[in-house]
Amino acid sequence: MRYSLPLTGIAAGVLLATTVQANEPLNVEIHKVSADGVEESIGTVAVEHTEHGVLLTPSLTGLEPGVYGFHVHQNASCEPAENDSGEMTAALSAGGHYDPEEAGTHQGPYGDGHLGDLPVLTANDDGEANLPVLAPRLSMEDMPGRSLMIHAGGDTYADEPHLGGGGARMACGVVSS
């Protein structure tokens, strides 16, 4: 079988460009959310490839000091939507946790559950969150077309209590494709 050297070179170039583009860092603008819609920005989360997974570095302000549930959600939307009871719910259009393998369980960033389970986000005494978190099971290819969600309350990385104890959706950012 003979291969065309120019065509092989073009194919290699396209593959390299796609790989480089997929690994380019992303900046995600994070906004407060409510049942009324997307509100003011509270900062950004830088998303970048590492050899150990995806590193998410927040630069957020205006939070109450404490620990928050932090997840990748299925859809690229932070808009409110009606829940099953007909009530408008903050950022419900983002869908559930990113779960392409349909694990259907919440086991944290190092378990075998949803791929969207991230380490908790911590806000310091000044209401700033700037500690990076690592998502070892995610790749940059997983990120476009998703959203990053911050939940009121912490996260036990378990299904009990419901969703690991995380509360309402309080801040969200769309990861551009």
N, C-alpha and C positions, 0 to 999 in steps of 0.2 A: 504494500500500500504506500502511495506517495502522498506527502503532505506539502502543501504550498507554504513556503517560508513566509511570504508576506501575510497570508491569511492567519497563520499561526501567531505571528507577531501582533496582528490586530486583535485577535482573540485574547492574547495574554495582556495586552494593554487595557482592553475593556474590563477584564477580570480584575486587574490591579486597581484601576480607577474606581470600580464598584467597591472593592475591599477598603480602599483608603477612604472613600466617601462614607461608608458604613461606620468607620471607626473615628470619624471626625467628632470632636466634642460638640455637645448641644447645650444651649442655655434655655431653660424653661422658666418663663415668667409665672409666678405663683400669685393668685388673687384670692382674697377672702370670698366666700360664697354663702348665699342664703337662699331661701325659698323664693326670693324676689329676683335672683339672678347673680351674675358675676359682678363683684364689687372691686374695691381698690386693690392695687398691687401691694404685696408685702415683701417682695424681693424676687430672687431667682434661685434656681437649683441648676448647677452645672452638672452635666451628665457626660462621663467620659469612659472610654475603654481602658482597661488595665489587663495585664496577663492573668489576674485573679478574678475577673468579672467586671461588672459595671460599678464605677465609683460615682456616687451622687454627693455633691458638695453644696449644701444650702448656704445662702446668704440672705437670711430672712429676719425681719424685725416686726415688732408690734404683737408678739405672742405673749401669752401669760407664761411665766416660768413653769417648767414641768416637762413631762414626757408625752409624746403624741404618737398615735398609730400612723404609719407612713406606708403607702402602697402604690404599685402601678395598677391602674384600672384599665379595663378592656378598651374603652372608646376614647377618641380624641374630642371630648366635649366636657365642659364644666357647667353647662346650663342646667337649670332645675327641670324637673319633670314630675308628673303625677305618680305617686306610689299606688299600691293596690287598694288603698282606702280612699283614693281620689284626692289626697292632699299633695300640694306642691312640696317637693323635697329638694334641698340644696344639692346641686351637682349630680342628681340621679341619672342624667344622660350619660355620665361617664361609665355606666354599667358596673359590673362587679369586678372583683380582683382579676387581674390578668391570669388566666388559667388555660393555656392552649392544650395542655395534656389532660385536661378534665380530671384533675386530682380530686376536686371537690372538697378539699380539706385545707385548713389553716394551720401550717406547721412552722411558720417563720422562715427566715432567709436561708437557713441551713438544713431544713427538713425537706421532705418529699411532697409538700403540699403545693398550693398555688405558686406559680413563678413570681407573681406580683407582690409577695410578702417581702417587705424590706425591714431592715433594722429600725428600731424606734428613732424618732427625731426628738432631740432634746433642746429645749429653750433655756438659756441661762437666766440669772436673776434680772438681767436687763431686758429680757424678752427677745433675745436674739438667738437664732439657731444657725450655727456655723460649723458644727462638727460633721465631717464627712462620714458617710455610711457606704458599706460595700455590699453589693448584691452578687454573690459568687455564682449564682446559677443563671444570671441574665447575660445577654450579649447586646451590643449596640443594635443589632438587627431586630431585636425584640421591641425596641423603644418607639420608633416612629409610629404615629397613628394611635397612640395611647395617651393616658393622662396620669399625672402624679397627684395623689390625694393625701391630704393631712386630715386625720380624724381627731376630734376632741377625745381626750382620754388616752390611756396608754395602750399596750398591746401585750398579751401574755403568750402570743404565738400558738394559741390553741383554739379549738372550736367551742370550748366552754370556759368562761361565759361566751355568749354569742359573739362571733368575730373577734375573739381574743380580748373582749372587754372594751374595744374601741367604740367611741360614740359617733355622734353626727359628723357629717362631712363639713369641715370648716374652711378649708383652703384647697385650691386646685390649680393645676397648670396643664395646658395642652402641649404634648410633645409633637412638634411639627414633623411632617414626613419629608 
